[in-house]
Amino acid sequence: MLNPDTMRANPVSDVEPAADAYHVFQIRPPGYVHADALTELAECVCFGLRRLGLAVFHREPPAQPARQIVLGAHLLTELGMSGLPATAIIYNSEQIFPGSPWLHSAYLAGLKSHEVWDYSAENVGRLRELGVPNVRHVPLGFVPELARIAPAAEDIDVLFYGCVNDRRKKILDQLEARGLKVMTLSGTYGEERDGAIGRAKVVLCLHYYEAKVFEIVRVAYLLSNEKAVVAEWSAEPAEHSEHSDVREALCAVPYEGLVEACVALARDPARRQALGQRARRIFSLRREEDILAAALAHPISRADSGRRAAADPAASLPQTLQLGSGKDFRPDCFNVDINPAWGPDAVLDITSPTLVGSRIETSRFGIAVLAEESFETAMAHDVLEHLPDLTTAMTNVLRLLKPGGIFDALVPYDLSWGAWQDPTHVRAFNERSWLYYTDWHWYLGWKDARFDLITFEARKSAWGVELQRAGKPLEEILRTPRAVDAMRVRLRKRYLQESERREALRLQPGRREDRPTPAAAPTFISPGR
């Protein structure tokens, strides 16, 4: 345990915090790396509050009086706990059960004297039995900003991250004995851990404690990122009722079935992909801003109101947006074109800077609003080469797609006959034409999201097919005039990692990000495990 006399507690402010400003305060004991396990929870709360139009501070100190939402308060000593403002909300993230190492006297006293949020309905019941009067169930929800893990080659069969005890080690050993490549991480967080998640075919979640409270804090981040998760699922009715929706987003099995479930899923890529897609689709219905609005009795009426007002009229729209539909009208798509002669669902200019959020009337769907994050997929076949302002068009597509959404584009190759035979073409493309929408996103001012290039297909001419049959490599075929007619690419939307966000800000002139340090350091309890 750290000596509480050598560290200053968080000072209690005499200034009443603003009603619309919050400081998500993440407790970080010096040298205790496991404090980072709560970072995604803190970010989830931050992004949810911002979607309500509230001022939120997390890594930076508040610029105005703000109400604290404290994560990791179980690490505080009695002195540190006494430094919390009376208005602070303690967000409990730990399992509550008899003998819990986190439920020490200082923490319990703090819970009894503050408003408490808890991610688990089971925990809420147990805290009330312990005399905590003001505790509210605030489960985790979905925020698109956390759908940010970059795609990678899946060379890990099963990933497990967390502390390993005997009941966990038993399963991990059995998986290795079955010939699976298992990676175990402990004390690894942030982008290093995210890199492993991206490489994993299956992520395993199993209980540490016999209390077996479902670890939605851990699982939520995985579901947001479309990962196939095998999770231990107990037979307790409370768990089934509280997480009945999430149950369908997982491969949920009892402890005895974990090994077989991991083996089967690791060997079935089609099933993994379907499970991951279903996971995000189901979990995305749990909107974090809705959960926080209820917890704070806050009306959804600020920045989120525009998105929400837009989302409701657009609820009946198809999930595929077809740009430049022309004569290829598709009944299962929302068809837009700049030329009304083709009879699209909506006459729109995809290069308009005011496109996102615009309100339109359609014959098939009535009034609709093109809100951010409205579509699962967007397609533009033989369209982008006609657009004078491609940067704005690509920005609009990025904003209109949901996280993980796919943009399917077919364009003429720059060495083809067709690249310049059409006088309305203003550009042609090659394999490097997508760099600014992916790795160099910062150049376009994209500070929140980007595209990842998922697939690249070169559609060869008859001459190109002959070269391929003659054994010429693709690199040489691409460099041969008239050998490739067109390119088809699939781009996937992803929100930025923190390092990407910092780099995007740093590389924009006059918009460098400062990294201030907190003004005061609280005192901590060193955990037992």
ABEGO torsion letter per residue (X at the ends): XBBAAABBBBBBBABBBBAABBBBBBBBBBGBAAAAAAAAAAAAAAAAAAAAGBBBBBABBBABBBBBBBBGAAABBAAAAAABBAABBBBBABBBBBGBAABBAAAAAAAAABBBBBABAAAAAAAAAAGBABBBBBBBBBBAAABABBBBBBABABBBBEBBBAAAAAAAAAAAAAGBBBBBBBGBBEAAAAAAAAABABBBBBBABAAGBBBAAAAAAAAAAGBBBBBBBBABAAAAAAAAAAAAABBBBBAAAAAAAAAAAAABAAAAAAAAAAAAAAAAABBAAAAAAAAAGBBBABAAAAAAAAAAAAAABBABBBBGAEABBBAABBBBBABAAAGBABBBBAABAAABGBBBBBAAAEBBBBBBGABABBBBBGAAAABABAAAAAAAAAAABBBGBBBBBBBBBAABAAAAABAABABBBBAAAAAAABAAAAAAGBAABBBBBABBBBBBBAAAAAAAAAGBBAAAAAABBGABABBBBBBBBBBBBAAAAAAAAAABBGABBBBBBBABBBBBBBBAX
